[in-house]
Amino acid sequence: MAFPFDLSPITLGVVGFVVFYTIKFNHEKSKLKHIPTVGYDGIWSSWITVFRWLTNSIEIVEEGYRLYPGAAFKIPTINGWQIILNSTKYVDDIRKASDEELSPDEAIDDVLHIEYSIHPSVGLGSNPYQIDVVRHPLTRNIGAKFGEVQEELEKAVFDHIPLTEDWNEIHAWPAVLEIVTRTANRFLVGAPLCRDPDYRELNINLALSIFKSAFIINLFPKFLHPIVGRIFTERRVAMRRLEKHLTPIIEERLRMKREYGEDWKDKPNDFIQWLMDHEAAGPIASSVEDICARVLIVNFGAIHTTSAFLGALYQLAANPDIIGPLRSEIESIIQKHGRNKNSFGQMRLLDSFLKESVRLSPGGAIGVFRKAMKDFRLSDGTVVPVGTTICAAVWSILRDENIYPGGSDFRPFRFAEMREKGGESTKHQFVNMQPEWMFFGQGRHACPGRFFASIEIKGLLAHLILNYDIKFPNDSRNVPDIVKAWSQAAPNLEARVLFRKRRARVD
């Protein structure tokens, strides 16, 4: 029977793809034959492991950590082979490596495709001066802006978690997202914009859609990424919405600068202005689109610190016996020193509680991503071939009994006790980095906004602890199951928490 159309081009295309994929797969696999595989590593059977990774990455990380302790193993992922490192010695290797050897930017771009999911201005090869703005003027102004941030977090909490006499059940994740986004943006763009529902919604939606967009892009070969990126990402819509909010603000500031010079009266002291004033910005400092892109990417980072706050909130609800010591510490220090940036730095129990909560729910099963820009030799002699992505087995390292005794147990004041040892009073702080503590990354590429994130989360926790009673429905003492899909190890997104106005001290 004759077909009404010629199948030969389709057949040739399929055959060509299979041949290309087979050659590419076998070539990449041969370069990594010295590193053991967890799961299947056949050209087609490896997709079984890819599916396992997408549905329960923690299980694979735990399996690799158990089978190859102190060594490296590889897994197949949707966008190629990935090496997972099972030791803090490797984390130190990563920290010491230059960007010409191991690149974090290349590794992150392979996963998130920032050029398409957010904007080319903040994509690979761009001028990332917003990082310097976060690292310097933003961090330097935490103390000066503390009062504004505290005011906003109190209002935001009250709007989403009413202070009622009776128990009030709240879906925690959406409430936390709104509170954290609003509080962070009081610092970034100020009031009243931080309270604008459309502004908050577009930032939240884009931050949450980036991973979905990146997943879709990674399903396609690299030469199709520009096309797929235009079709399946939400960044163009988000950019238009954001420009509606920021264009009048930016244009007014440019006008004031033209008329009155660099330092006009009542010049704003916020993230937008710091971007516009930064010497590395050059001509793009007057580009509304460029500034919007940098506001979006910083919001992306700020919003994803919600996992730390959410995990800590769940631990408070599951462990009401720890609220008493935390309240006592917070009240005592505020009474002596007031409520400010420095007083939060003295709350060792609160710092330890937050760090321990994050240790058990770190957001990701793996972390500290790097891409080898040339063949790279680890300290034990293992060679990472050029083009390969490596990362640390964060989940398993943080639960390793040899590093953290009782690693699977929640010990809220573990790190406060560790800080009592001689010479270690600051080493185990939440914001400090060690090879065994990777929540904020490592070395010079550590999260530049970690100091603000720490103050914001502690401020929110302190406000809840001082003003609310907190528990799970049915008085449950169990923290809800974490999210395990696609390399995540994040707090549950469906859990509900009960709140009421604080009635009495918890001793």
NURO-234695 format. One record per residue (C-alpha): x, y, z; residue number from 0; residue in one letter. Coordinates in nm, 2 decimals. Example, Ala and Ser with C-alpha at 12.3 -4.5 7.8 and 13.67 -1.06 7.14 Angstrom:
<sites>
1.23/-0.45/0.78/0/A .
1.37/-0.11/0.71/1/S .
</sites>
This chain:
<sites>
0.00/0.00/0.00/0/M .
0.14/0.34/-0.09/1/A .
0.16/0.61/0.18/2/F .
0.03/0.96/0.09/3/P .
0.36/1.11/0.21/4/F .
0.72/1.02/0.19/5/D .
0.85/0.87/0.52/6/L .
1.21/0.88/0.42/7/S .
1.30/1.22/0.57/8/P .
1.14/1.12/0.90/9/I .
1.31/0.79/0.90/10/T .
1.65/0.94/0.82/11/L .
1.60/1.20/1.09/12/G .
1.52/0.94/1.35/13/V .
1.81/0.72/1.25/14/V .
2.04/1.02/1.24/15/G .
1.93/1.12/1.59/16/F .
1.98/0.77/1.73/17/V .
2.33/0.74/1.57/18/V .
2.43/1.08/1.71/19/F .
2.29/1.01/2.05/20/Y .
2.46/0.67/2.06/21/T .
2.80/0.81/1.97/22/I .
2.77/1.10/2.21/23/K .
2.65/0.88/2.50/24/F .
2.93/0.62/2.45/25/N .
3.20/0.89/2.41/26/H .
3.10/1.07/2.74/27/E .
3.06/0.74/2.92/28/K .
3.41/0.62/2.81/29/S .
3.56/0.94/2.96/30/K .
3.41/0.85/3.30/31/L .
3.47/0.48/3.31/32/K .
3.71/0.52/3.61/33/H .
3.42/0.65/3.82/34/I .
3.15/0.40/3.94/35/P .
2.79/0.44/3.85/36/T .
2.49/0.43/4.08/37/V .
2.19/0.28/3.89/38/G .
2.19/0.17/3.53/39/Y .
2.45/0.31/3.28/40/D .
2.33/0.15/2.95/41/G .
2.24/0.38/2.66/42/I .
1.87/0.31/2.71/43/W .
1.85/0.15/3.06/44/S .
2.01/0.47/3.20/45/S .
1.68/0.64/3.16/46/W .
1.54/0.42/3.44/47/I .
1.79/0.59/3.67/48/T .
1.71/0.93/3.52/49/V .
1.35/0.87/3.62/50/F .
1.45/0.76/3.97/51/R .
1.65/1.08/4.00/52/W .
1.36/1.29/3.90/53/L .
1.12/1.12/4.15/54/T .
1.35/1.05/4.45/55/N .
1.70/1.19/4.42/56/S .
1.77/1.15/4.79/57/I .
1.75/0.77/4.75/58/E .
2.02/0.77/4.49/59/I .
2.24/1.01/4.69/60/V .
2.21/0.79/4.99/61/E .
2.28/0.47/4.79/62/E .
2.60/0.63/4.64/63/G .
2.72/0.75/4.97/64/Y .
2.67/0.41/5.12/65/R .
2.84/0.22/4.83/66/L .
3.13/0.46/4.77/67/Y .
3.21/0.62/5.11/68/P .
3.47/0.90/5.08/69/G .
3.48/0.86/4.70/70/A .
3.30/0.98/4.39/71/A .
3.03/0.83/4.18/72/F .
2.83/0.92/3.87/73/K .
2.47/0.92/3.77/74/I .
2.30/0.98/3.44/75/P .
2.07/1.29/3.44/76/T .
1.84/1.45/3.19/77/I .
2.12/1.67/3.06/78/N .
2.42/1.44/3.09/79/G .
2.64/1.26/3.34/80/W .
2.70/1.42/3.68/81/Q .
2.96/1.33/3.93/82/I .
2.86/1.34/4.30/83/I .
3.14/1.38/4.56/84/L .
3.10/1.19/4.89/85/N .
3.36/1.37/5.11/86/S .
3.43/1.71/5.26/87/T .
3.78/1.68/5.12/88/K .
3.63/1.72/4.77/89/Y .
3.44/2.03/4.89/90/V .
3.77/2.18/4.99/91/D .
3.91/2.10/4.65/92/D .
3.62/2.28/4.49/93/I .
3.67/2.58/4.72/94/R .
4.04/2.61/4.62/95/K .
3.99/2.57/4.24/96/A .
4.00/2.87/4.01/97/S .
3.71/2.96/3.78/98/D .
3.93/2.86/3.49/99/E .
3.94/2.51/3.63/100/E .
3.59/2.47/3.78/101/L .
3.32/2.71/3.69/102/S .
3.01/2.76/3.90/103/P .
2.85/2.99/3.64/104/D .
2.88/2.73/3.36/105/E .
2.74/2.46/3.59/106/A .
2.44/2.67/3.70/107/I .
2.37/2.78/3.34/108/D .
2.35/2.41/3.23/109/D .
2.08/2.35/3.49/110/V .
1.88/2.68/3.49/111/L .
1.95/2.85/3.16/112/H .
1.92/3.19/3.31/113/I .
1.96/3.36/2.97/114/E .
1.62/3.22/2.87/115/Y .
1.45/3.17/3.21/116/S .
1.52/3.52/3.34/117/I .
1.70/3.75/3.10/118/H .
2.02/3.76/2.88/119/P .
2.15/4.06/3.10/120/S .
2.20/3.82/3.39/121/V .
2.28/3.51/3.18/122/G .
2.62/3.34/3.12/123/L .
2.89/3.58/3.01/124/G .
2.70/3.89/3.13/125/S .
2.82/4.16/3.36/126/N .
2.70/4.03/3.70/127/P .
2.75/4.35/3.89/128/Y .
2.44/4.29/4.09/129/Q .
2.64/4.04/4.29/130/I .
2.88/4.31/4.39/131/D .
2.58/4.53/4.49/132/V .
2.45/4.26/4.71/133/V .
2.79/4.18/4.86/134/R .
2.87/4.55/4.94/135/H .
2.61/4.83/4.96/136/P .
2.32/4.59/5.04/137/L .
2.51/4.40/5.31/138/T .
2.66/4.73/5.45/139/R .
2.31/4.88/5.48/140/N .
2.14/4.59/5.67/141/I .
2.18/4.78/6.00/142/G .
2.06/5.11/5.86/143/A .
1.75/4.95/5.69/144/K .
1.68/4.71/5.98/145/F .
1.39/4.92/6.12/146/G .
1.21/4.93/5.78/147/E .
1.25/4.55/5.73/148/V .
1.13/4.48/6.09/149/Q .
0.83/4.70/6.03/150/E .
0.74/4.52/5.71/151/E .
0.78/4.17/5.84/152/L .
0.55/4.25/6.14/153/E .
0.28/4.38/5.90/154/K .
0.33/4.10/5.65/155/A .
0.30/3.83/5.92/156/V .
-0.01/3.99/6.07/157/F .
-0.17/4.01/5.72/158/D .
-0.11/3.64/5.65/159/H .
-0.11/3.49/6.00/160/I .
-0.38/3.68/6.19/161/P .
-0.32/3.72/6.56/162/L .
-0.63/3.54/6.69/163/T .
-0.73/3.41/7.03/164/E .
-0.84/3.07/6.89/165/D .
-0.63/2.84/6.68/166/W .
-0.62/2.94/6.31/167/N .
-0.51/2.68/6.05/168/E .
-0.28/2.82/5.78/169/I .
-0.14/2.66/5.46/170/H .
0.22/2.74/5.55/171/A .
0.40/2.74/5.21/172/W .
0.19/3.02/5.03/173/P .
0.19/3.23/5.35/174/A .
0.56/3.20/5.39/175/V .
0.62/3.29/5.03/176/L .
0.42/3.60/5.06/177/E .
0.58/3.71/5.39/178/I .
0.94/3.65/5.28/179/V .
0.89/3.81/4.94/180/T .
0.73/4.12/5.09/181/R .
0.99/4.16/5.36/182/T .
1.28/4.11/5.13/183/A .
1.14/4.37/4.88/184/N .
1.10/4.63/5.15/185/R .
1.48/4.63/5.14/186/F .
1.51/4.59/4.76/187/L .
1.25/4.84/4.63/188/V .
1.09/4.99/4.94/189/G .
0.73/5.06/5.03/190/A .
0.46/5.08/4.89/191/P .
0.58/4.87/4.60/192/L .
0.68/4.58/4.82/193/C .
0.31/4.55/4.92/194/R .
0.17/4.56/4.57/195/D .
0.00/4.22/4.50/196/P .
0.09/4.22/4.13/197/D .
0.45/4.30/4.20/198/Y .
0.48/4.02/4.45/199/R .
0.29/3.77/4.24/200/E .
0.51/3.82/3.93/201/L .
0.83/3.78/4.13/202/N .
0.70/3.47/4.31/203/I .
0.56/3.31/3.99/204/N .
0.88/3.37/3.80/205/L .
1.10/3.23/4.08/206/A .
0.88/2.91/4.09/207/L .
0.86/2.88/3.71/208/S .
1.23/2.89/3.65/209/I .
1.29/2.53/3.74/210/F .
0.99/2.42/3.53/211/K .
1.12/2.62/3.23/212/S .
1.47/2.48/3.28/213/A .
1.34/2.12/3.29/214/F .
1.17/2.17/2.96/215/I .
1.47/2.34/2.80/216/I .
1.69/2.05/2.91/217/N .
1.47/1.80/2.72/218/L .
1.59/1.95/2.39/219/F .
1.93/1.95/2.23/220/P .
2.14/2.27/2.28/221/K .
2.09/2.41/1.93/222/F .
1.71/2.43/2.00/223/L .
1.75/2.61/2.34/224/H .
1.70/2.96/2.19/225/P .
1.37/2.85/2.03/226/I .
1.25/2.65/2.32/227/V .
1.35/2.92/2.56/228/G .
1.13/3.17/2.39/229/R .
0.83/2.94/2.38/230/I .
0.83/2.77/2.72/231/F .
0.95/3.04/2.96/232/T .
0.75/3.32/3.13/233/E .
1.02/3.57/3.15/234/R .
0.89/3.80/2.87/235/R .
0.55/3.84/3.04/236/V .
0.72/3.88/3.38/237/A .
0.95/4.15/3.24/238/M .
0.67/4.35/3.09/239/R .
0.48/4.34/3.42/240/R .
0.78/4.44/3.61/241/L .
0.87/4.72/3.38/242/E .
0.52/4.87/3.44/243/K .
0.61/4.90/3.81/244/H .
0.97/5.01/3.79/245/L .
0.98/5.23/3.48/246/T .
0.83/5.54/3.65/247/P .
1.06/5.49/3.95/248/I .
1.37/5.46/3.74/249/I .
1.29/5.74/3.50/250/E .
1.21/5.98/3.79/251/E .
1.55/5.90/3.94/252/R .
1.73/5.95/3.61/253/L .
1.55/6.29/3.58/254/R .
1.66/6.39/3.93/255/M .
2.02/6.29/3.85/256/K .
2.02/6.50/3.53/257/R .
1.88/6.81/3.71/258/E .
2.05/6.79/4.05/259/Y .
2.36/6.58/4.00/260/G .
2.47/6.26/4.17/261/E .
2.37/6.34/4.53/262/D .
2.03/6.51/4.52/263/W .
1.82/6.58/4.83/264/K .
1.63/6.28/4.96/265/D .
1.80/6.04/4.72/266/K .
1.67/5.69/4.79/267/P .
1.89/5.44/4.96/268/N .
1.77/5.11/4.81/269/D .
1.87/4.82/4.58/270/F .
1.75/5.00/4.27/271/I .
1.96/5.31/4.34/272/Q .
2.26/5.10/4.43/273/W .
2.23/4.93/4.09/274/L .
2.20/5.26/3.91/275/M .
2.50/5.41/4.10/276/D .
2.74/5.11/4.06/277/H .
3.05/5.21/3.87/278/E .
3.06/4.87/3.69/279/A .
2.72/4.93/3.54/280/A .
2.83/5.19/3.29/281/G .
2.57/5.29/3.03/282/P .
2.33/5.00/3.12/283/I .
2.27/5.17/3.46/284/A .
2.00/5.38/3.28/285/S .
1.84/5.08/3.11/286/S .
1.50/5.00/3.26/287/V .
1.51/4.65/3.12/288/E .
1.86/4.57/3.26/289/D .
1.77/4.70/3.61/290/I .
1.45/4.49/3.60/291/C .
1.64/4.18/3.51/292/A .
1.87/4.23/3.81/293/R .
1.58/4.29/4.04/294/V .
1.43/3.96/3.91/295/L .
1.74/3.75/3.96/296/I .
1.80/3.89/4.32/297/V .
1.44/3.82/4.40/298/N .
1.49/3.46/4.27/299/F .
1.76/3.41/4.52/300/G .
1.58/3.59/4.80/301/A .
1.25/3.39/4.75/302/I .
1.43/3.06/4.76/303/H .
1.55/3.12/5.11/304/T .
1.19/3.05/5.21/305/T .
1.29/2.69/5.24/306/S .
1.51/2.76/5.54/307/A .
1.23/2.96/5.71/308/F .
0.97/2.70/5.63/309/L .
1.18/2.41/5.76/310/G .
1.24/2.60/6.08/311/A .
0.87/2.68/6.12/312/L .
0.79/2.30/6.09/313/Y .
1.05/2.22/6.36/314/Q .
0.89/2.48/6.59/315/L .
0.55/2.32/6.54/316/A .
0.68/1.97/6.59/317/A .
0.89/2.06/6.90/318/N .
0.70/2.30/7.12/319/P .
0.94/2.22/7.41/320/D .
1.22/2.43/7.25/321/I .
1.01/2.74/7.23/322/I .
1.07/2.82/7.59/323/G .
1.45/2.85/7.57/324/P .
1.43/3.04/7.25/325/L .
1.18/3.29/7.39/326/R .
1.39/3.34/7.70/327/S .
1.70/3.41/7.49/328/E .
1.52/3.64/7.25/329/I .
1.35/3.84/7.52/330/E .
1.66/3.87/7.73/331/S .
1.88/4.00/7.45/332/I .
1.62/4.24/7.31/333/I .
1.56/4.38/7.66/334/Q .
1.94/4.44/7.70/335/K .
2.03/4.55/7.35/336/H .
1.71/4.64/7.17/337/G .
1.59/4.48/6.85/338/R .
1.86/4.54/6.59/339/N .
2.11/4.37/6.36/340/K .
2.37/4.32/6.63/341/N .
2.13/4.18/6.89/342/S .
2.03/3.90/6.65/343/F .
2.40/3.82/6.61/344/G .
2.41/3.74/6.98/345/Q .
2.12/3.49/6.98/346/M .
2.32/3.17/6.98/347/R .
2.03/2.94/7.05/348/L .
1.82/3.09/6.77/349/L .
2.12/3.07/6.53/350/D .
2.18/2.70/6.62/351/S .
1.81/2.61/6.59/352/F .
1.79/2.76/6.24/353/L .
2.11/2.59/6.13/354/K .
2.00/2.25/6.27/355/E .
1.66/2.29/6.09/356/S .
1.84/2.36/5.76/357/V .
2.08/2.07/5.82/358/R .
1.79/1.83/5.81/359/L .
1.61/2.00/5.53/360/S .
1.88/2.17/5.32/361/P .
1.67/2.25/5.01/362/G .
1.88/2.03/4.78/363/G .
2.01/1.67/4.80/364/A .
2.32/1.80/4.62/365/I .
2.49/2.13/4.59/366/G .
2.81/2.33/4.53/367/V .
2.79/2.28/4.15/368/F .
3.09/2.32/3.93/369/R .
3.17/2.24/3.56/370/K .
3.52/2.13/3.47/371/A .
3.66/2.38/3.21/372/M .
3.96/2.15/3.17/373/K .
4.05/1.81/3.30/374/D .
4.07/1.86/3.68/375/F .
4.24/1.63/3.93/376/R .
4.09/1.61/4.27/377/L .
4.31/1.57/4.58/378/S .
4.29/1.19/4.58/379/D .
4.39/1.17/4.22/380/G .
4.04/1.13/4.07/381/T .
4.03/1.30/3.73/382/V .
3.71/1.50/3.63/383/V .
3.71/1.52/3.25/384/P .
3.65/1.86/3.09/385/V .
3.28/1.94/3.04/386/G .
3.17/1.73/3.33/387/T .
2.95/1.87/3.61/388/T .
3.04/1.79/3.97/389/I .
2.86/1.85/4.30/390/C .
2.87/1.75/4.66/391/A .
2.64/1.49/4.83/392/A .
2.49/1.76/5.06/393/V .
2.21/1.55/5.20/394/W .
2.43/1.26/5.31/395/S .
2.72/1.47/5.43/396/I .
2.49/1.67/5.65/397/L .
2.36/1.35/5.81/398/R .
2.69/1.17/5.83/399/D .
2.74/1.03/6.19/400/E .
3.11/1.09/6.17/401/N .
3.06/1.46/6.11/402/I .
2.74/1.52/6.31/403/Y .
2.68/1.26/6.58/404/P .
2.32/1.16/6.58/405/G .
2.31/1.29/6.23/406/G .
1.94/1.19/6.16/407/S .
1.83/1.34/6.50/408/D .
1.70/1.69/6.55/409/F .
1.92/1.85/6.82/410/R .
1.82/2.22/6.81/411/P .
2.11/2.35/7.01/412/F .
2.38/2.13/6.86/413/R .
2.57/2.42/6.71/414/F .
2.54/2.64/7.02/415/A .
2.71/2.36/7.22/416/E .
2.98/2.33/6.95/417/M .
3.05/2.71/6.98/418/R .
3.12/2.67/7.35/419/E .
3.45/2.49/7.26/420/K .
3.77/2.70/7.27/421/G .
3.83/2.89/6.95/422/G .
3.50/2.79/6.79/423/E .
3.27/3.07/6.90/424/S .
3.21/3.19/6.54/425/T .
3.30/2.89/6.34/426/K .
2.96/2.72/6.36/427/H .
2.74/3.02/6.29/428/Q .
2.46/2.98/6.03/429/F .
2.62/3.22/5.78/430/V .
2.98/3.08/5.81/431/N .
3.11/2.83/5.56/432/M .
3.29/2.51/5.63/433/Q .
3.35/2.21/5.40/434/P .
3.08/2.02/5.61/435/E .
2.84/2.32/5.59/436/W .
2.73/2.41/5.23/437/M .
2.39/2.57/5.25/438/F .
2.53/2.90/5.12/439/F .
2.79/2.75/4.89/440/G .
3.17/2.77/4.93/441/Q .
3.45/3.01/4.90/442/G .
3.44/3.33/4.69/443/R .
3.12/3.21/4.52/444/H .
2.92/3.17/4.84/445/A .
2.58/3.34/4.84/446/C .
2.65/3.71/4.87/447/P .
2.31/3.77/5.03/448/G .
2.35/3.53/5.31/449/R .
2.39/3.80/5.58/450/F .
2.06/3.96/5.49/451/F .
1.89/3.62/5.45/452/A .
2.00/3.52/5.80/453/S .
1.88/3.85/5.96/454/I .
1.54/3.83/5.77/455/E .
1.48/3.46/5.87/456/I .
1.58/3.52/6.23/457/K .
1.36/3.83/6.25/458/G .
1.06/3.64/6.12/459/L .
1.13/3.34/6.36/460/L .
1.17/3.58/6.66/461/A .
0.85/3.76/6.58/462/H .
0.66/3.43/6.56/463/L .
0.82/3.29/6.88/464/I .
0.74/3.60/7.08/465/L .
0.39/3.65/6.96/466/N .
0.23/3.32/6.87/467/Y .
0.17/2.97/6.99/468/D .
0.24/2.72/6.71/469/I .
0.16/2.36/6.66/470/K .
0.06/2.10/6.39/471/F .
-0.30/1.98/6.35/472/P .
-0.39/1.70/6.59/473/N .
-0.09/1.80/6.81/474/D .
0.14/1.60/6.57/475/S .
0.50/1.59/6.67/476/R .
0.61/1.48/6.32/477/N .
0.77/1.71/6.06/478/V .
0.60/1.65/5.73/479/P .
0.78/1.44/5.46/480/D .
1.02/1.65/5.26/481/I .
1.01/1.70/4.88/482/V .
1.25/1.46/4.72/483/K .
1.20/1.51/4.34/484/A .
1.46/1.64/4.09/485/W .
1.75/1.68/4.34/486/S .
1.54/1.85/4.60/487/Q .
1.54/1.80/4.98/488/A .
1.30/2.07/5.06/489/A .
1.03/2.12/5.32/490/P .
0.68/1.99/5.25/491/N .
0.47/2.23/5.04/492/L .
0.13/2.10/5.15/493/E .
0.15/2.11/5.53/494/A .
-0.08/2.32/5.74/495/R .
0.02/2.48/6.07/496/V .
-0.19/2.61/6.36/497/L .
-0.13/2.96/6.51/498/F .
-0.29/3.16/6.79/499/R .
-0.20/3.46/6.99/500/K .
0.06/3.37/7.26/501/R .
-0.12/3.29/7.58/502/R .
0.15/3.20/7.83/503/A .
0.52/3.13/7.85/504/R .
0.64/2.78/7.75/505/V .
0.88/2.66/8.02/506/D .
</sites>
